[in-house]
Amino acid sequence: MTVGIGAIHCVLPEGSTPVAGLPEVDALRTEEREFVGTCGIDRVGVFPDAPTTDFAVQACQELGKATPLDPDVLIMVGARAPDVLLGSDSGRLQLDGGFDRAFAFTLDGLGCTGSSAAWALARDLLVADPGRQSVLIAHASRPTGVDRVRFPVTVIGDGAYAMTIVRGGSPALVAHRQESDGTFHDLFRVDYKQSPWYEWREECESPDRYRFELALHSRQRLGRMVETVLADAGITKADVAATLMQNVTASAYGFYQSLLGLPIHPVCQRQLAAYGHLGAMDVVLNLDRLLAGGDVGPGDHVLVLNNSPVAAWAATVWRI
């Protein structure tokens, strides 16, 4: 028995905005403006103004038009900011999506790595209970406040996705490793209690700590995790047909290629340039585009890497 992907559906904005034309760019400091010009993001998609959960609902509804959906479990990967406090965004997604039979909850606190953790958890839930047949995962990515430039990390675009993990799905999830480090839990924060939402700003406690200390941790962790997850899958680097990762900046691809000795598939950079950083959606969009593009086929192995500034890392091997 294998567990893998049943279907993926991505929702992207109809229109996009040049990064150089974002309202906050004119107010940026010199270092921040240089970052915007060199990060490799040309444009970002912008959804109409609406609650973030609306777009996760849309992704689920549109996926349901293409394939029957009756999940046993509904995992909502947490947005950067919930639509409601004390309420339940995942409960609203369950209601509006019509998933009455599913147990719905939100997986949060992992940043971009949330989607990788969600598909691994979905696999484990199916393996643990033979009565379960499918898990639906959904997420919508939007900025926390009004600004999209997240110095020194990336520029944020909008997007949403829904995907199913099912018995007998393809590609099959054959190996997964994930780690986290609470040392960096407060590296980024938003002072949302003392100001209205339109004044929310993501604050980095130390750009140098992000660039150097966290980068060193990522180098050590992912280097070791890749070796381990490939061994778990019974393959070597030579057997990897394509390597994907999250889309943060163009320079990050070179960093990880040098670190791992594996080329990052160009589909990642194409999505980065066109849509910006989509948070936890990045790896799902890249995997979906890779599968649709014809560069991999039956029997090929795809390695998907993911990490986030809250210091969570994941490595997954899929077999087509």
Disulfide bonds with the S-S distance in Angstrom:
none
